[in-house]
Amino acid sequence: MIYPLDSDLKPVVTGRMFDKLLEDKRMQKIEYRRCQVEPWYWLVNYVFTKRKDENVEGAEVERFPADPYLRYVFDMCFREPKLAIDKSRQMRLTWIMMAYELFWAQFYPNEEIICQTKAEAIADSELVKRAVFMFENQPIWMRQAVLVNSYCTFGLQNKSIIRGIPSGAHKVRAYNPTRGFIDETGFLEGEFEECKNDMLACCKDVKLVSSAMAGEWGDFVNAA
């Protein structure tokens, strides 16, 4: 694994290279293998996101921003199996976290990834659907077959799957996850400790993120 801080910050794959890759299967295999072991290279060259007004119809699609702070956060995701981050709303951390989870699902088999937030509908629209968007906007040769793409569920041919679930005690334990992500933990209102502990008990890799320094999450961050 080449950690993000050891990769070049900026993308290097040009439009001309994209066109050539469409026709050259040997180059496709080389690029795929590189992306599999160099996640930042994959992210800034082949993954697309939306601008801040992403919920507005017609929001502009662009390459994932090659920002130093995003590379640092992405790097920490790979170095630290257990990671908690206090964020501002405009930092794109939900995007970077879902890109991290998508990386494991896309390139490695048998990953069951649970993405949890306050409400099930938000888990679908703000978490799972972001992973789907990033997956579908990659070149066709980079993508494998999709087995399921439904409400709160995105599963691939390699038997990896991303699920969205609402907050609540023991919700995670209904599955057999390898990795977990809880978004907006500050809004879990009395459920944070149970959700966190369930994730830690079930998953080898857990990421916690929130824009609100409130309740149990605030106490957790202040005590760290």
trRosetta pair geometry for C-beta under 8 A, 3 or more apart (Angstrom, degrees):
i j d omega theta_ij theta_ji phi_ij phi_ji
1 37 5.8 -141 -106 -161 40 73
1 38 8.0 155 -164 -79 50 40
1 39 7.7 4 -159 -12 96 101
1 78 6.6 -169 160 -177 139 133
2 6 5.3 -123 -176 87 83 118
2 7 5.9 99 133 -64 115 94
2 37 5.9 74 4 137 89 84
2 38 4.2 -3 57 -103 123 83
2 39 7.9 -173 74 15 75 65
2 40 7.8 -96 109 29 96 97
2 41 7.6 31 83 -7 130 117
3 6 4.9 83 63 10 78 107
3 7 7.6 -145 100 -13 41 89
3 40 8.0 41 147 -12 38 119
3 75 5.3 64 170 -141 101 91
3 78 5.7 -173 -124 87 83 136
3 79 6.6 36 -128 -59 133 100
4 7 5.6 -57 -151 27 40 113
4 39 6.2 -55 -69 78 91 96
4 40 3.7 117 -128 -53 81 126
4 43 7.9 -3 -113 24 115 136
4 71 4.9 -171 153 -167 119 78
4 72 7.8 -152 102 -75 124 16
4 74 4.5 99 -56 101 168 106
4 75 4.0 -123 57 -72 106 80
4 78 6.8 146 -7 16 96 132
5 71 6.5 122 -83 146 58 104
5 72 6.9 51 -80 -104 106 56
5 75 4.4 38 -26 -107 95 154
7 38 5.7 124 -93 -172 127 105
7 40 4.0 175 58 72 148 124
7 41 5.2 -136 -151 -47 138 83
7 71 7.7 -142 66 -148 99 121
8 12 6.5 52 83 -38 149 117
8 41 7.4 64 45 -93 85 86
9 44 7.7 115 160 -66 40 173
9 66 5.4 110 154 168 76 108
9 68 6.5 -26 -131 -85 133 70
9 71 6.1 -84 -124 -45 80 160
10 44 6.9 -157 -171 153 24 147
10 66 5.0 101 -109 139 49 163
11 44 4.4 -149 -68 137 87 96
11 45 4.6 147 -139 -88 100 65
11 63 6.2 -60 -28 175 154 154
11 66 6.1 -138 -21 -58 78 138
12 45 6.7 -31 43 -96 63 120
13 17 4.8 -124 -160 87 71 137
13 18 6.5 91 155 -58 105 79
13 21 8.0 0 -158 -27 121 143
13 31 7.9 66 -97 -132 136 131
13 45 4.2 83 15 -159 122 112
13 46 7.2 30 46 -59 156 75
14 17 4.8 103 52 6 71 100
14 18 7.1 -121 104 -6 42 85
15 18 5.4 -47 -151 29 37 117
15 19 6.7 36 152 -18 65 101
16 19 5.7 -53 -154 34 34 111
16 20 6.4 32 150 -17 66 106
17 20 5.6 -54 -145 39 35 111
17 21 6.1 40 155 -25 67 105
18 21 5.8 -56 -149 33 27 114
18 22 7.0 38 151 -30 60 98
18 139 7.0 -167 -151 -81 90 128
19 22 5.9 -47 -162 17 34 116
19 23 7.6 9 152 -1 60 104
20 23 6.3 -74 -164 43 38 98
20 24 5.7 3 157 1 78 125
20 27 6.7 6 127 64 97 169
21 24 6.0 -73 -124 50 31 95
21 27 5.3 -120 -114 109 70 122
21 28 5.8 115 -171 -78 87 76
21 31 6.5 -2 -130 -2 131 156
21 139 6.7 -20 111 -156 128 170
21 141 7.0 -149 150 50 98 142
22 139 7.3 -135 -84 -156 77 124
22 141 7.4 -179 -118 -13 46 128
24 27 3.9 42 110 18 120 115
24 28 6.5 166 98 -20 65 83
25 28 5.2 -47 -147 31 38 120
25 29 6.6 41 155 -20 66 99
25 141 7.7 -154 -119 -142 65 140
26 29 6.0 -53 -156 32 32 109
26 30 6.7 31 149 -16 64 105
27 30 5.5 -55 -149 37 37 113
27 31 6.2 33 155 -17 69 107
28 31 5.9 -59 -147 40 28 107
28 32 6.1 30 155 -22 65 108
28 141 4.5 -70 -145 150 135 144
28 142 7.9 -136 -159 -65 93 62
29 32 5.7 -52 -143 35 30 113
29 33 6.3 27 159 -16 64 107
30 33 6.1 -59 -151 37 27 108
30 34 6.4 26 152 -18 63 108
31 34 5.6 -56 -148 36 32 112
31 35 6.3 32 155 -19 67 106
31 142 7.6 -68 114 -90 112 99
32 35 5.8 -56 -149 37 30 110
32 36 6.4 36 151 -28 63 106
32 141 7.5 -107 -61 136 118 91
32 142 6.4 -179 -99 -120 89 66
33 36 5.5 -49 -149 28 33 119
33 37 7.0 3 162 4 63 106
34 37 6.6 -79 -156 48 30 89
34 38 5.4 -25 169 28 73 121
34 41 6.1 -67 143 107 104 148
34 42 7.8 170 111 -61 75 83
35 38 6.4 -77 -115 61 23 79
35 39 7.6 66 -175 -105 60 35
35 41 6.3 -132 -102 96 59 98
35 42 3.6 93 -150 -88 95 107
35 45 7.8 -123 -94 66 106 118
35 46 6.5 -17 -109 22 141 146
35 107 7.1 -152 117 -90 89 134
35 142 7.1 15 45 -141 168 113
36 42 7.8 102 -42 -64 27 137
36 107 4.5 165 -125 -158 78 129
38 41 4.0 23 121 20 116 123
38 42 6.6 147 93 -18 68 86
39 42 5.5 -54 -150 37 37 114
39 43 6.1 38 155 -25 70 106
39 74 6.8 -158 113 168 118 117
39 78 6.7 174 28 -65 145 138
39 100 7.7 44 179 -118 147 63
39 103 5.1 20 -130 -142 115 153
40 43 5.4 -52 -144 34 35 114
40 44 6.3 11 167 -2 70 107
40 71 5.9 45 -129 -132 134 94
40 74 6.0 125 -89 110 91 143
40 75 7.6 -1 -59 -67 126 80
41 44 6.9 -66 -140 44 22 91
41 45 5.8 -4 171 4 61 125
42 45 6.6 -81 -139 49 16 96
42 46 5.5 -49 -167 42 59 116
42 47 6.7 58 139 -25 74 107
42 103 6.8 124 87 -117 145 104
43 46 7.5 -55 -89 52 5 74
43 47 4.9 -37 -149 28 48 133
43 64 5.1 -73 164 74 83 155
43 74 6.8 -91 -5 -134 169 158
43 99 5.7 67 -122 170 112 139
43 103 7.6 -41 -67 -75 96 121
44 47 7.4 -18 -53 43 16 92
44 63 6.5 55 -168 162 56 114
44 64 5.6 -109 -99 75 48 99
44 66 4.6 60 -134 -87 134 99
45 63 7.7 -12 -120 -150 14 124
46 138 5.1 40 161 -133 101 97
46 139 6.6 -75 -144 5 106 93
46 142 5.8 153 -174 -108 143 171
47 63 7.4 91 81 -158 53 63
47 64 4.6 19 92 -24 100 127
47 99 6.0 74 176 -131 163 119
47 134 5.1 7 -155 -162 101 104
47 137 7.4 82 -157 86 44 103
47 138 6.5 -22 -92 -79 54 98
48 61 5.3 34 163 175 126 102
48 62 6.5 170 -154 90 86 21
48 63 5.9 -62 -105 -99 69 36
48 64 6.7 -136 -107 -38 18 70
48 133 7.9 -102 89 146 84 89
48 134 6.8 178 59 -126 54 60
48 137 4.1 -87 48 130 118 140
48 138 7.7 -171 7 -66 90 52
49 54 7.8 -54 163 -101 82 131
49 61 7.4 169 88 -151 25 64
49 62 6.5 -29 65 68 70 71
49 63 7.7 20 22 140 80 18
49 64 5.1 83 -10 -98 113 67
49 65 7.4 -59 48 -10 134 78
49 92 7.4 55 160 -151 161 125
49 95 5.4 42 -131 -157 139 142
49 133 7.7 81 -123 117 48 121
49 134 6.8 -2 -82 -91 71 96
50 53 7.9 -101 151 76 106 50
50 54 3.7 110 101 -117 129 97
50 59 4.6 49 -170 120 122 124
50 60 6.8 135 -153 78 68 46
50 61 5.8 -45 -95 -99 68 57
50 62 7.4 110 -124 22 22 78
50 133 7.5 -39 -23 158 107 151
51 54 6.4 -179 72 -64 45 72
51 59 5.7 -149 47 -178 87 97
51 60 4.8 38 -10 58 122 95
51 62 6.5 65 -58 7 81 121
52 90 6.4 -3 -121 -136 125 93
53 56 4.4 -13 157 15 102 125
53 59 5.2 -166 99 -115 78 107
54 59 4.9 141 -125 146 34 169
55 59 7.2 75 28 -42 20 144
56 59 5.0 117 66 -64 79 96
61 137 6.8 -153 -168 -134 136 150
62 65 7.5 42 110 -63 118 72
63 66 7.6 -2 122 -29 115 92
64 70 7.8 -162 160 144 99 152
64 95 7.5 176 -131 149 99 123
64 99 6.8 70 -117 -100 150 155
64 134 7.9 37 -67 -129 117 114
65 70 6.1 116 89 6 95 157
65 92 6.8 129 32 33 126 172
66 70 7.7 -141 -154 65 18 123
66 71 7.3 28 -167 -51 60 114
67 70 4.4 82 66 9 96 107
67 71 6.9 -164 90 -8 49 84
68 71 5.7 -57 -149 36 33 111
68 72 6.3 35 153 -22 67 104
69 72 5.4 -48 -149 33 36 115
69 73 6.5 36 153 -17 66 102
69 91 7.5 -85 119 -155 131 101
70 73 5.7 -51 -146 38 34 109
70 74 6.1 36 153 -19 66 107
70 92 6.5 -17 -98 84 123 121
70 96 5.5 -158 -153 -89 94 137
71 74 5.6 -54 -144 39 31 113
71 75 6.2 38 153 -24 64 105
72 75 5.6 -53 -150 33 29 115
72 76 6.6 29 152 -19 63 104
73 76 5.7 -54 -151 34 33 112
73 77 6.7 43 149 -28 64 98
73 85 6.9 45 -138 -112 112 156
73 93 6.7 -108 179 -119 162 91
73 96 5.6 58 102 132 126 157
74 77 5.6 -45 -156 22 35 118
74 78 7.2 23 152 -10 62 102
74 96 5.8 -114 -72 -169 88 114
74 99 7.5 -37 -112 92 113 121
74 100 6.6 -171 -134 -77 75 103
75 78 6.2 -65 -161 38 34 103
75 79 6.2 17 153 -9 71 115
76 79 5.7 -64 -137 46 35 104
76 80 5.3 -9 177 17 75 117
76 83 5.9 125 140 -128 102 144
77 80 7.1 -68 -120 53 14 81
77 83 6.3 -113 -106 33 51 162
77 96 7.7 -164 -35 145 144 99
77 97 7.4 176 -103 -113 137 61
77 100 4.6 -90 164 -123 158 148
77 207 6.5 -4 -127 -92 95 134
78 100 7.8 -148 -55 -139 75 109
80 83 4.4 103 103 -71 119 104
81 204 6.3 -69 -163 150 131 69
81 205 4.8 -103 -155 -108 80 69
81 206 7.2 50 149 23 72 64
82 200 7.2 37 -117 -115 123 98
82 205 7.6 -147 -65 -145 49 40
82 206 5.3 14 -119 57 71 95
83 206 7.5 177 33 95 58 58
83 207 5.2 -7 68 -116 97 74
83 208 7.2 -171 100 30 51 70
84 185 8.0 -47 -143 24 101 158
84 207 7.8 162 -85 -164 38 46
84 208 4.2 -11 -113 67 81 111
84 209 7.6 -177 -157 -71 50 41
84 220 7.2 -116 -165 132 163 118
84 221 6.9 -150 136 -94 129 81
84 224 7.0 -148 70 -84 134 156
85 93 6.3 -153 110 -159 139 147
85 207 7.6 -6 7 -172 105 90
85 208 7.1 165 24 89 61 60
85 209 4.9 -6 66 -109 97 80
85 210 8.0 162 90 25 59 54
86 210 6.4 -26 -120 69 59 79
86 211 7.9 112 -172 -112 60 26
86 213 6.5 28 -144 -80 128 95
86 221 5.5 65 -60 -133 126 149
87 91 4.8 -126 -166 44 107 140
87 93 4.4 -108 -110 10 158 152
87 209 5.8 13 -5 -170 126 98
87 210 6.9 166 30 84 85 27
87 211 5.3 -54 83 -86 83 71
88 91 5.2 112 59 -29 77 107
88 211 6.2 65 -155 -135 20 99
89 211 4.9 55 -71 -140 71 156
92 95 4.5 -39 -177 38 85 122
92 96 6.0 87 125 -24 86 96
93 96 5.5 -51 -141 39 40 109
93 97 6.0 40 158 -20 69 105
93 209 5.4 -173 132 -156 126 143
94 97 5.8 -55 -145 38 30 110
94 98 6.3 24 157 -13 64 108
94 126 6.5 -43 175 166 149 98
94 127 7.3 -103 -172 -94 107 68
94 130 6.9 159 136 -27 97 174
94 183 5.7 53 -115 -135 101 134
94 209 7.0 -179 -80 104 63 148
95 98 6.0 -62 -147 41 27 104
95 99 6.2 31 153 -22 65 107
95 130 6.2 -134 -110 -174 62 137
95 134 8.0 133 -161 -64 84 130
96 99 5.5 -50 -147 35 33 115
96 100 6.5 40 150 -24 63 101
97 100 5.5 -47 -152 30 34 116
97 101 6.6 30 152 -13 65 102
97 181 5.4 136 164 -150 120 140
97 183 7.0 166 82 -86 152 101
97 207 5.6 -177 -140 121 114 148
97 209 6.0 -116 -52 -15 154 149
98 101 5.6 -49 -145 39 38 110
98 102 6.1 43 152 -22 66 105
98 115 7.2 32 -104 -114 88 149
98 127 6.0 -176 -93 -156 120 59
98 130 4.4 64 106 99 169 120
98 131 4.9 -128 177 -63 106 82
98 134 7.0 154 119 3 105 140
98 181 7.6 -176 -80 100 57 169
99 102 5.5 -53 -143 38 31 113
99 103 6.4 44 153 -31 63 98
99 131 7.9 -178 -78 -107 34 70
99 134 6.0 -155 -99 -151 79 170
100 103 5.8 -46 -154 21 29 116
100 104 7.3 21 154 -10 59 101
100 181 7.9 135 77 -82 112 136
100 207 7.2 85 87 -34 147 162
101 104 6.1 -58 -159 37 36 106
101 105 6.4 29 150 -14 69 111
101 113 4.8 133 -164 179 110 152
101 115 6.6 11 -123 -70 178 113
101 131 6.4 -63 89 -96 106 131
101 162 6.1 98 141 -115 119 120
101 179 6.4 178 -123 114 87 134
101 181 5.8 -83 -60 -18 134 139
102 105 5.6 -61 -144 43 35 109
102 106 5.6 29 162 -20 72 114
102 131 4.5 175 -77 -143 109 94
102 134 5.6 -164 12 85 178 130
102 135 6.1 -147 -155 -61 127 94
102 162 7.1 -22 -89 -59 63 149
103 106 6.1 -61 -139 39 21 106
103 107 6.1 -19 176 15 61 117
104 107 6.9 -74 -130 51 19 86
104 108 5.3 -43 -165 42 61 118
104 111 4.9 157 140 -133 102 170
104 113 6.7 127 82 -68 120 132
104 160 7.1 -172 126 -153 71 145
104 178 8.0 -148 153 97 139 122
104 179 6.2 79 85 -6 162 159
105 108 7.5 -54 -86 56 8 74
105 111 5.2 -127 -93 78 57 126
105 113 5.8 -84 -64 3 111 135
105 131 7.4 41 43 -173 147 136
105 154 7.7 60 158 105 159 102
105 156 6.1 131 159 6 93 130
105 160 4.0 170 -150 137 66 129
105 161 7.0 -166 -136 13 118 6
105 162 5.4 -48 -76 -46 160 100
106 135 6.6 -174 -88 -112 122 102
106 143 7.8 -72 -145 -122 112 58
106 144 7.3 159 -157 18 70 104
106 156 6.7 144 -108 -65 48 169
106 160 7.3 -110 -41 76 21 146
108 111 5.7 72 94 -33 97 122
108 158 7.4 161 117 137 21 145
108 160 6.7 95 88 -72 60 142
109 158 4.0 -121 -101 169 81 101
109 159 5.5 44 -168 53 91 94
109 160 5.9 -141 -145 -41 32 95
110 158 7.4 -93 -21 144 53 83
110 159 5.1 9 -78 101 59 112
110 160 6.3 -36 17 -76 12 71
110 178 7.6 91 128 -35 74 147
111 160 4.1 19 48 -131 85 107
111 161 7.4 -170 93 33 63 48
111 178 5.1 -101 -143 54 64 137
111 179 6.3 1 -169 10 106 114
112 160 7.3 -151 -65 -150 40 56
112 161 5.5 4 -119 59 67 95
112 163 7.3 4 -175 2 82 113
112 175 6.1 -163 154 164 133 116
112 176 5.8 73 57 85 158 68
112 177 4.8 -126 107 -116 96 49
112 178 5.4 115 46 2 69 85
112 179 7.7 167 84 31 46 70
113 160 7.4 30 -6 180 103 95
113 161 7.0 -167 30 96 74 50
113 162 4.7 -21 72 -110 111 69
113 163 7.0 165 85 23 56 68
113 177 6.5 84 -118 -150 18 103
113 178 6.9 -45 -72 59 60 83
113 179 4.6 -15 -113 72 84 102
113 180 7.2 175 -161 -83 59 34
113 181 7.3 19 177 2 100 101
114 163 5.5 -22 -110 69 62 99
114 165 6.0 -17 -164 12 101 120
114 172 5.6 117 131 -129 167 90
114 175 6.0 156 -74 66 124 147
114 177 4.3 -64 -9 -92 110 149
114 179 7.4 180 27 94 65 53
114 180 4.7 -11 66 -113 96 84
114 181 7.4 -178 95 31 54 62
114 199 7.4 -148 81 -114 123 91
114 202 7.9 19 20 103 143 136
114 203 7.3 -125 36 -71 108 131
115 123 6.0 151 106 -158 90 93
115 127 4.1 177 139 164 139 141
115 128 6.4 177 57 -59 137 72
115 131 8.0 -168 -27 -23 157 132
115 162 6.4 20 -8 -177 117 95
115 163 6.9 178 26 87 76 45
115 164 5.1 -34 76 -101 98 67
115 165 7.4 145 75 21 47 69
115 180 7.6 172 -80 -158 35 54
115 181 4.8 -8 -115 66 74 103
115 182 8.0 167 -162 -85 47 30
115 183 7.0 19 -177 -10 91 109
116 123 6.5 -24 -132 -109 29 126
116 164 7.5 152 -87 -160 35 54
116 165 5.1 -26 -102 71 84 87
116 166 7.2 43 -153 144 80 9
116 167 6.2 103 169 -84 106 58
116 171 6.9 127 -121 93 127 131
116 172 6.9 -57 -58 -72 143 99
116 180 7.0 2 3 -169 110 100
116 181 7.1 170 26 89 68 52
116 182 4.8 -24 73 -107 100 75
116 183 7.3 174 84 21 47 70
116 195 6.2 -169 126 -164 149 123
116 199 7.4 -129 21 -74 139 121
117 122 5.1 -92 97 106 130 114
117 123 5.0 178 36 -77 94 77
117 126 6.8 -23 28 74 166 124
117 127 6.3 175 -10 -34 123 132
117 164 7.7 -25 21 -161 94 98
117 166 7.3 -54 77 -129 52 46
117 167 6.8 -59 138 -43 22 92
117 182 6.9 143 -81 -164 53 58
117 183 4.5 -28 -85 66 112 94
117 184 5.5 53 -144 45 105 104
117 187 7.9 25 -174 71 84 116
118 122 6.1 28 59 48 84 145
118 166 6.8 -17 135 -154 30 81
118 167 5.3 -22 -123 -3 35 122
118 184 6.4 -51 -21 97 102 121
118 187 5.1 -52 -63 114 132 112
118 188 6.3 -152 -92 -93 79 57
118 189 8.0 52 -123 14 111 101
119 122 4.5 86 65 9 90 105
119 123 7.0 -150 97 -10 46 85
119 166 5.5 -14 -150 -118 24 107
119 167 7.8 -27 -51 12 32 89
120 123 5.4 -51 -149 32 35 116
120 124 6.6 34 153 -18 65 102
120 152 6.3 -40 -173 -78 91 142
120 164 6.9 118 -158 125 60 99
120 165 6.8 -33 -110 -159 82 33
120 166 4.2 -56 -53 -47 74 105
121 124 5.8 -54 -155 35 33 111
121 125 6.2 11 158 -3 69 111
122 125 6.1 -61 -132 49 32 96
122 126 5.0 -8 -178 16 73 122
122 127 7.5 65 136 -6 65 97
123 126 7.1 -48 -97 53 12 86
123 127 5.1 -34 -161 34 51 128
123 128 6.5 48 145 -11 69 102
123 152 5.9 37 106 -120 108 102
123 164 3.1 153 145 174 101 108
123 165 5.9 -154 -161 39 170 18
123 166 6.2 -126 -14 -70 134 50
124 127 7.2 -2 -41 51 5 83
124 128 5.3 -37 -138 43 43 120
124 129 6.1 53 154 -27 61 104
124 151 5.6 -29 -119 -163 143 68
124 152 4.6 -73 -84 -68 94 70
124 164 5.0 -176 -69 74 49 153
125 128 7.9 20 -18 52 14 83
125 129 5.3 -14 -143 19 32 139
126 129 7.2 35 -17 46 12 101
126 130 6.7 5 170 -26 35 116
126 183 7.1 -149 118 103 118 157
127 130 6.2 -63 -155 25 17 109
127 131 7.2 10 153 -11 56 103
127 164 5.1 142 76 -106 120 115
127 181 7.4 170 -147 94 126 121
127 183 6.1 -165 -82 3 116 144
128 131 5.8 -57 -159 34 37 111
128 132 6.4 36 147 -19 69 106
128 152 5.7 165 -12 -135 159 35
128 153 7.1 -7 -149 -18 150 13
128 154 5.5 164 -168 -12 99 114
128 162 5.8 159 -123 121 83 109
128 163 7.3 -22 -90 -163 124 17
128 164 4.2 -95 -30 -31 117 121
129 132 5.2 -48 -145 37 41 117
129 133 6.3 48 153 -25 67 100
130 133 5.6 -48 -148 32 33 114
130 134 6.5 29 155 -14 64 105
131 134 5.9 -57 -149 39 31 107
131 135 6.2 31 153 -20 65 109
131 154 5.9 -177 96 58 120 160
131 162 5.3 -32 91 94 168 171
132 135 5.7 -57 -147 38 29 112
132 136 6.0 21 161 -15 67 112
132 149 6.2 105 -124 -147 127 112
132 154 5.4 -147 -73 -104 94 143
133 136 6.2 -62 -142 40 25 104
133 137 6.3 10 164 -9 62 115
134 137 6.3 -66 -144 42 25 103
134 138 7.2 38 155 -35 59 98
135 138 6.2 -53 -166 11 33 112
135 143 6.3 98 175 -117 84 113
135 146 7.9 108 136 -83 141 117
135 154 7.5 164 11 175 154 138
136 143 7.6 46 -107 -99 35 153
138 142 4.4 -92 151 80 120 131
138 143 5.6 142 80 -53 111 97
139 142 4.7 91 64 0 83 106
139 143 7.5 -166 92 -8 45 89
140 143 5.9 -64 -152 36 37 108
143 146 7.8 -21 170 -42 114 91
144 156 5.6 74 82 -175 113 112
144 157 4.8 -118 148 36 115 115
144 158 6.2 60 94 -24 165 98
145 156 7.1 128 84 -165 52 67
145 157 4.0 70 63 -50 93 129
146 149 5.3 8 163 -37 137 112
146 154 7.4 -55 -148 -165 110 77
146 155 7.2 111 -169 82 67 53
146 156 6.1 -54 -113 -108 51 59
146 157 7.4 -72 -60 -33 12 81
147 155 4.5 -53 68 107 104 102
147 156 6.3 113 7 -172 94 6
147 157 5.9 142 -44 -78 100 49
148 153 5.5 -26 126 128 121 112
148 154 6.9 -167 97 -136 74 22
148 155 4.1 35 42 36 97 109
148 161 7.5 13 56 -124 115 109
149 153 7.6 -167 -131 99 19 71
149 154 5.5 29 -114 -119 68 75
149 155 7.7 -137 -59 34 52 62
150 153 5.0 5 63 59 85 104
152 163 6.1 35 153 -166 86 66
152 164 3.9 -116 -141 59 82 94
152 165 7.0 94 -171 -68 131 46
153 161 6.8 -18 -162 -172 84 110
153 162 7.5 153 -153 84 37 57
153 163 5.6 -1 -103 -110 70 74
153 164 7.5 -118 -52 22 43 78
154 161 6.8 157 84 -157 48 62
154 162 4.6 -5 60 56 100 100
154 163 8.0 -165 28 -72 64 39
155 159 7.7 -11 -172 -143 102 29
155 160 7.2 175 -148 94 62 43
155 161 4.0 -14 -103 -106 88 95
155 162 7.6 -164 -72 26 48 58
156 159 7.4 -60 82 8 71 16
156 160 5.2 1 47 61 110 85
156 161 7.2 -163 17 -78 68 51
163 175 6.6 -171 49 -92 156 161
163 177 7.9 -116 42 -91 116 109
165 171 5.0 160 154 153 132 123
165 172 7.0 167 72 -81 154 57
165 175 8.0 -142 -46 -9 146 132
166 171 6.5 -138 75 -127 63 161
167 171 7.0 179 177 10 18 150
167 182 8.0 71 -98 -145 92 109
167 188 4.9 179 -134 -134 156 97
167 191 4.7 103 158 112 121 148
167 195 5.5 -55 -145 -76 86 141
168 171 4.5 91 71 -41 94 119
168 191 6.2 -46 -86 -149 29 141
168 194 7.8 -48 159 105 25 129
168 195 7.4 77 41 -80 23 98
169 191 6.9 -126 -46 -142 69 93
169 194 4.4 -53 -99 166 82 147
169 195 7.7 -104 -87 -61 41 60
169 198 7.2 157 -154 -48 48 136
170 173 4.7 -48 -160 32 72 122
170 174 7.3 89 147 -35 77 82
170 194 7.7 -52 -24 169 58 114
170 198 6.3 -169 -92 -109 32 139
171 174 6.4 -44 -175 7 39 112
171 195 7.5 -5 38 -114 110 87
171 198 7.2 101 48 121 64 164
172 175 6.5 -75 -175 42 50 97
172 177 6.4 -62 -169 10 97 133
172 180 6.6 6 -132 -113 135 140
172 195 7.3 115 -22 -151 119 64
172 198 4.3 143 42 138 125 118
172 199 5.7 -163 -91 -77 170 59
172 202 5.3 -164 139 24 118 154
172 203 7.8 -75 -178 -29 137 106
173 198 5.9 -99 -38 -155 93 113
173 201 7.9 -7 -85 89 101 122
173 202 6.4 -154 -92 -72 61 135
175 202 7.7 81 82 177 79 148
176 202 7.5 -151 -146 -168 34 108
177 180 5.5 75 132 -64 149 92
177 199 7.9 -40 80 -136 143 67
177 202 5.3 63 53 134 96 117
177 203 5.1 -29 109 -85 107 97
178 203 6.4 75 144 -138 21 76
178 204 6.0 -22 -174 25 68 104
178 205 7.1 23 139 27 71 100
179 203 5.5 91 -127 -159 17 120
179 204 6.9 -48 -80 59 63 76
179 205 4.3 -17 -118 70 89 107
179 206 7.5 -176 -162 -74 57 42
180 199 4.1 -153 105 -147 157 106
180 202 6.9 81 -40 81 137 104
180 203 4.1 -136 -2 -36 106 164
180 205 7.2 163 28 91 60 61
180 206 4.9 -4 68 -113 99 77
180 207 7.3 -171 100 30 56 64
181 206 7.6 171 -80 -158 37 49
181 207 4.7 -6 -114 64 80 102
181 208 7.9 -179 -156 -76 50 33
181 209 7.5 -1 -172 9 92 107
182 185 5.2 66 124 -79 115 99
182 188 7.7 -9 178 -59 125 140
182 195 5.8 112 -113 139 145 124
182 196 6.9 -86 11 -84 161 67
182 199 6.3 -105 -34 -48 115 157
182 206 7.7 11 1 -173 97 93
182 207 7.4 -173 30 94 60 56
182 208 5.1 -1 61 -116 103 72
182 209 7.3 174 91 30 59 64
183 209 5.5 -13 -122 68 58 103
183 210 7.6 139 178 -83 41 58
184 187 4.7 -7 151 23 106 116
184 188 7.6 145 116 -40 72 80
184 209 7.2 -8 -40 100 37 77
184 210 5.3 89 -142 -120 30 75
184 211 6.6 -26 -111 21 80 85
184 212 6.9 44 -158 16 80 105
185 188 5.6 -31 -163 -7 50 121
185 192 5.4 81 180 -127 93 110
185 195 7.6 -163 -130 84 92 132
185 196 7.4 53 -142 -67 132 105
185 208 5.2 15 -39 -170 149 99
185 209 6.9 141 -5 70 100 30
185 210 4.3 -93 45 -55 77 123
185 217 4.5 140 117 -100 99 132
186 192 7.8 18 -96 -85 23 138
186 210 3.8 127 -12 177 96 141
186 211 6.9 -114 33 64 134 44
186 212 3.2 -168 107 81 143 90
186 213 6.2 -64 -115 -63 141 11
186 214 4.4 96 -177 38 101 89
186 215 6.6 141 -160 39 61 95
186 217 4.2 -113 -89 64 61 149
186 218 6.7 67 -124 -43 102 81
187 210 7.3 176 -2 -139 76 111
187 212 5.8 87 -51 38 79 144
187 214 7.3 58 -74 60 45 131
188 191 4.3 -111 165 68 99 91
188 192 4.3 131 75 -67 131 74
188 195 6.0 -101 -155 14 154 143
188 215 7.4 -144 66 87 70 144
188 216 7.3 -58 77 52 105 116
188 217 7.0 111 31 -39 103 114
189 192 8.0 117 21 -27 19 90
189 215 6.2 -159 -105 -69 40 168
190 215 7.0 -93 -45 -165 49 140
190 216 7.1 126 -97 -18 23 124
191 194 5.6 -65 -164 48 60 109
191 195 5.5 57 143 -24 88 110
192 195 5.9 -64 -146 40 27 107
192 196 5.9 25 161 -18 67 111
192 215 6.6 147 -3 113 135 115
192 216 3.9 -175 56 83 128 125
192 217 5.2 -145 -127 -53 160 80
192 220 7.1 -128 139 -17 135 139
193 196 5.8 -56 -143 39 26 111
193 197 6.1 22 161 -16 64 111
193 216 5.3 -107 -37 -172 90 150
194 197 6.0 -58 -143 40 26 107
194 198 6.2 28 158 -20 63 108
195 198 5.9 -57 -149 35 28 111
195 199 6.4 28 154 -18 63 107
196 199 5.8 -59 -152 36 29 110
196 200 6.3 24 155 -16 66 109
196 206 7.8 99 -154 168 67 144
196 208 6.6 10 -111 -90 102 139
196 220 7.6 166 -66 -111 170 158
197 200 5.7 -54 -143 39 32 110
197 201 6.2 32 156 -21 65 108
198 201 5.8 -59 -148 36 29 111
198 202 6.2 7 161 -5 65 116
199 202 6.2 -74 -144 45 25 98
199 203 5.4 -25 -179 20 69 123
199 206 4.7 112 141 -125 115 127
200 203 7.0 -63 -105 50 18 85
200 206 5.7 -58 -84 -18 62 164
203 206 5.1 121 86 -66 126 89
208 217 7.9 -168 166 -131 123 104
210 213 7.5 138 110 -72 117 42
210 217 5.3 22 21 176 167 154
212 217 7.1 81 92 77 79 140
212 218 7.9 -68 133 -57 69 99
213 217 7.1 -137 -141 107 37 98
213 218 4.4 85 169 -106 68 99
213 221 6.5 -90 -130 55 92 146
214 217 6.2 37 66 55 55 105
214 218 5.2 116 -4 -29 2 120
215 218 6.0 118 50 17 32 100
215 219 7.2 -65 138 -1 38 99
216 219 5.6 -54 -149 38 36 112
216 220 6.1 41 151 -25 67 105
217 220 5.5 -53 -147 34 32 115
217 221 6.4 28 157 -16 67 105
218 221 6.0 -55 -145 37 30 106
218 222 6.1 24 159 -14 65 111
219 222 5.9 -59 -142 42 27 108
219 223 6.1 22 160 -17 64 114
220 223 6.1 -65 -148 38 23 107
220 224 6.8 37 151 -41 61 100
221 224 5.7 -44 -155 8 34 118
